[in-house]
Amino acid sequence: MSDRRLPGADLRTLLRPALPTRSSAQALAEHFIPALLAPRPGATVVDLGCGRGDSVDAFRAVDPSVRWIGVEVGDSEYETRPDVELRIFDGVSLPFEDASVDLVFSKQVLEHVERPHALVADVARVLRPGGIFTGSTSHLEPYHGRSTLNLTPYGMLRLLDVSGLELETIMPGIDGPTLFLRRLLRGPKFFDRYWARRSPFNTGVDAVARLTGWDAEDRNALKLLFCGQYSFVARRPAQG
């Protein structure tokens, strides 16, 4: 682990040991699905803020026996697919029994939640001991789709901690400067490529790192400092 005083060094210290030390890849929430389902055949998965329910395809592709349940608020702008199980909730209290869910998945939802502390505490309630909360959210992404607040990576760490969950992994997504420009230009399709490949700022960080010798932890911290979005994996402790 590097202790050099690089930009983001203070954040790096706070996020250890959740920062990857072998890779600084740009991550999407879906990237975690295969590894998380592998030890949980037939898992009960809840997609929190499921929208149309399209994440079901990613989960079923890994494990056709998975039980996928989507939850959405009643005034959602999305029309959910007819081939998925959907439950409506009030935005805070999930419609599940205590310790009944193996994995809660939430992709780009928390920035739209008005009471994230209450909601994430309820996520912890419904997870089985050892259960997983995973997904992604916004950091430096500009206002979009009635977004109400953006959590910094450290803010996510604190939110999980007070909710009784342990942050295991946090990885940068598309960078903030790219999302600023995308919003300024009113979202041209050109920018869509940067969800599937390294975005420009992240590419620049890796290029400088090759010259300076920054390790993966350094690179992850710097990318998270300026990220537009990031992905995470947290766990409900097996005991307590």
C-alpha positions as CSV (number, residue, x, y, z in Angstrom):
1,M,0.0,0.0,0.0
2,S,1.3,3.4,-0.9
3,D,1.4,6.2,1.6
4,R,2.5,8.9,-0.8
5,R,0.8,12.3,-0.4
6,L,-1.0,12.1,-3.8
7,P,-4.4,13.7,-4.5
8,G,-6.9,11.5,-2.8
9,A,-4.5,10.2,-0.2
10,D,-6.9,11.3,2.6
11,L,-9.7,9.4,0.9
12,R,-7.5,6.4,0.3
13,T,-6.7,6.1,4.0
14,L,-10.4,6.3,5.0
15,L,-11.5,3.7,2.4
16,R,-8.9,1.0,3.2
17,P,-9.2,-2.0,3.1
18,A,-12.1,-1.7,0.6
19,L,-9.9,-0.2,-2.1
20,P,-8.7,-2.8,-4.6
21,T,-4.9,-3.1,-4.5
22,R,-4.4,-5.2,-7.7
23,S,-6.5,-3.5,-10.3
24,S,-7.9,0.0,-10.9
25,A,-10.5,-1.1,-13.5
26,Q,-13.6,1.1,-14.1
27,A,-16.5,-0.9,-12.8
28,L,-20.2,-1.2,-13.4
29,A,-22.6,-2.7,-10.8
30,E,-23.3,-5.7,-13.0
31,H,-19.6,-6.7,-13.0
32,F,-20.0,-8.1,-9.4
33,I,-22.9,-10.4,-10.2
34,P,-21.0,-13.6,-11.2
35,A,-18.7,-13.6,-8.2
36,L,-21.5,-12.8,-5.8
37,L,-23.9,-15.5,-7.1
38,A,-21.3,-18.2,-7.4
39,P,-21.5,-19.2,-3.7
40,R,-25.3,-18.6,-3.5
41,P,-27.1,-21.0,-6.0
42,G,-30.8,-20.3,-6.1
43,A,-30.3,-17.0,-4.2
44,T,-33.2,-14.6,-3.5
45,V,-32.2,-11.3,-5.1
46,V,-34.0,-8.0,-4.7
47,D,-33.4,-5.2,-7.2
48,L,-34.0,-2.1,-5.2
49,G,-35.4,0.6,-7.6
50,C,-35.6,-1.9,-10.5
51,G,-37.0,0.3,-13.2
52,R,-38.1,-1.9,-16.1
53,G,-36.5,-4.9,-14.4
54,D,-33.8,-5.4,-16.9
55,S,-31.2,-6.6,-14.4
56,V,-33.0,-9.8,-14.2
57,D,-31.3,-10.9,-17.4
58,A,-27.8,-10.5,-15.9
59,F,-28.8,-12.5,-12.9
60,R,-30.5,-15.3,-14.8
61,A,-27.6,-15.5,-17.2
62,V,-25.4,-16.5,-14.3
63,D,-27.9,-18.6,-12.4
64,P,-31.2,-19.5,-14.0
65,S,-32.5,-20.7,-10.6
66,V,-32.2,-17.3,-9.0
67,R,-35.3,-15.8,-7.5
68,W,-35.3,-12.2,-8.7
69,I,-37.8,-9.7,-7.2
70,G,-38.0,-6.1,-8.2
71,V,-39.2,-3.3,-6.0
72,E,-40.3,0.2,-7.0
73,V,-42.1,3.1,-5.7
74,G,-45.7,3.6,-6.7
75,D,-45.1,6.7,-8.8
76,S,-42.2,5.3,-10.8
77,E,-41.8,6.6,-14.3
78,Y,-40.9,3.1,-15.6
79,E,-43.2,0.4,-16.9
80,T,-41.9,-2.9,-15.5
81,R,-41.5,-5.9,-17.8
82,P,-44.3,-8.5,-17.6
83,D,-41.8,-11.4,-17.1
84,V,-40.6,-10.3,-13.7
85,E,-41.9,-10.3,-10.1
86,L,-42.6,-6.8,-8.9
87,R,-43.5,-5.4,-5.5
88,I,-44.4,-1.7,-4.8
89,F,-43.1,-0.1,-1.7
90,D,-43.1,3.4,0.0
91,G,-39.4,4.1,-0.6
92,V,-38.3,3.2,2.9
93,S,-39.8,-0.1,4.2
94,L,-39.0,-3.0,2.0
95,P,-41.8,-5.6,1.7
96,F,-39.8,-8.6,3.0
97,E,-39.4,-10.4,6.3
98,D,-36.3,-9.9,8.5
99,A,-33.3,-11.9,7.3
100,S,-35.0,-13.3,4.2
101,V,-32.9,-12.0,1.3
102,D,-29.5,-13.1,0.1
103,L,-28.6,-10.1,-2.1
104,V,-29.9,-6.6,-2.6
105,F,-28.9,-5.0,-5.9
106,S,-29.3,-1.2,-6.4
107,K,-27.9,0.4,-9.6
108,Q,-27.9,4.2,-9.7
109,V,-30.9,4.6,-7.3
110,L,-29.6,6.0,-4.0
111,E,-29.0,9.4,-5.5
112,H,-32.8,9.6,-6.0
113,V,-33.7,8.5,-2.5
114,E,-34.9,11.2,0.0
115,R,-34.3,9.1,3.1
116,P,-31.2,7.0,2.3
117,H,-30.3,6.3,6.0
118,A,-33.8,4.8,6.7
119,L,-33.8,2.8,3.4
120,V,-30.3,1.3,3.8
121,A,-31.1,0.4,7.4
122,D,-34.0,-1.5,6.1
123,V,-31.8,-3.2,3.5
124,A,-29.7,-4.4,6.4
125,R,-32.8,-5.7,8.1
126,V,-34.0,-7.9,5.2
127,L,-30.5,-9.3,4.5
128,R,-29.6,-12.7,5.9
129,P,-26.4,-12.8,8.0
130,G,-23.6,-12.7,5.5
131,G,-26.0,-11.3,2.9
132,I,-24.8,-8.7,0.3
133,F,-25.8,-5.2,-0.6
134,T,-24.3,-4.2,-3.9
135,G,-24.8,-1.7,-6.7
136,S,-23.7,1.8,-7.7
137,T,-24.5,5.4,-7.1
138,S,-23.5,9.0,-8.1
139,H,-20.7,11.1,-6.6
140,L,-19.9,14.1,-9.0
141,E,-22.7,13.4,-11.5
142,P,-24.8,16.5,-12.3
143,Y,-28.5,16.7,-11.5
144,H,-30.6,14.2,-13.4
145,G,-34.0,12.5,-13.2
146,R,-35.1,14.2,-9.9
147,S,-31.8,13.3,-8.1
148,T,-31.8,14.6,-4.6
149,L,-28.4,14.0,-3.2
150,N,-25.0,12.4,-4.1
151,L,-23.0,10.4,-1.6
152,T,-19.2,10.8,-1.7
153,P,-17.4,7.5,-1.4
154,Y,-16.7,8.3,2.2
155,G,-20.4,9.2,2.7
156,M,-21.2,5.7,1.4
157,L,-18.8,4.2,3.9
158,R,-20.5,6.1,6.8
159,L,-24.0,5.3,5.6
160,L,-23.3,1.6,5.4
161,D,-21.5,1.7,8.8
162,V,-24.4,3.3,10.7
163,S,-26.8,0.9,9.0
164,G,-24.9,-2.1,10.3
165,L,-23.2,-3.1,7.0
166,E,-19.5,-3.5,6.2
167,L,-18.1,-2.0,3.0
168,E,-16.0,-4.7,1.3
169,T,-15.2,-3.2,-2.1
170,I,-15.5,0.2,-3.7
171,M,-14.5,0.9,-7.3
172,P,-14.6,3.9,-9.6
173,G,-17.0,4.2,-12.4
174,I,-17.3,6.8,-15.2
175,D,-15.5,10.0,-14.2
176,G,-17.1,13.2,-13.1
177,P,-15.6,15.6,-15.8
178,T,-17.0,13.3,-18.5
179,L,-20.4,13.5,-17.0
180,F,-20.2,17.3,-16.7
181,L,-19.5,17.6,-20.4
182,R,-22.2,15.0,-21.3
183,R,-24.8,17.0,-19.3
184,L,-23.6,20.3,-20.8
185,L,-24.0,19.0,-24.3
186,R,-27.4,17.5,-23.5
187,G,-26.4,13.8,-23.5
188,P,-25.2,12.9,-27.0
189,K,-24.9,9.2,-27.7
190,F,-21.2,9.5,-28.1
191,F,-20.7,9.5,-24.4
192,D,-22.6,6.2,-23.9
193,R,-19.4,4.3,-24.8
194,Y,-17.8,5.4,-21.5
195,W,-19.9,3.1,-19.4
196,A,-18.5,0.1,-21.2
197,R,-14.9,1.4,-21.4
198,R,-12.5,3.6,-19.5
199,S,-13.7,7.2,-19.5
200,P,-11.2,10.0,-20.5
201,F,-10.1,11.1,-17.0
202,N,-9.7,7.5,-15.8
203,T,-7.6,6.8,-18.9
204,G,-5.4,9.8,-18.1
205,V,-4.9,8.6,-14.6
206,D,-3.7,5.3,-15.8
207,A,-1.4,6.9,-18.3
208,V,0.3,9.1,-15.7
209,A,0.5,6.1,-13.3
210,R,2.6,4.2,-15.8
211,L,5.1,7.1,-15.8
212,T,5.1,7.8,-12.0
213,G,4.7,4.3,-10.6
214,W,1.4,4.9,-8.8
215,D,0.1,1.6,-7.6
216,A,-3.5,0.3,-8.0
217,E,-4.6,1.7,-4.7
218,D,-3.3,5.2,-5.6
219,R,-5.1,5.0,-8.9
220,N,-8.4,3.9,-7.4
221,A,-8.3,6.6,-4.7
222,L,-7.6,9.3,-7.3
223,K,-10.3,8.0,-9.7
224,L,-12.8,7.9,-6.8
225,L,-11.9,11.5,-5.8
226,F,-13.1,12.7,-9.2
227,C,-15.6,10.0,-10.1
228,G,-19.1,10.7,-11.4
229,Q,-20.3,7.2,-10.3
230,Y,-18.9,4.3,-8.3
231,S,-19.8,0.7,-7.5
232,F,-19.7,-1.0,-4.2
233,V,-20.1,-4.3,-2.4
234,A,-21.2,-4.4,1.3
235,R,-22.0,-7.3,3.6
236,R,-24.2,-7.8,6.6
237,P,-21.9,-9.4,9.2
238,A,-22.5,-13.1,9.7
239,Q,-22.7,-12.5,13.5
240,G,-24.5,-9.8,15.4
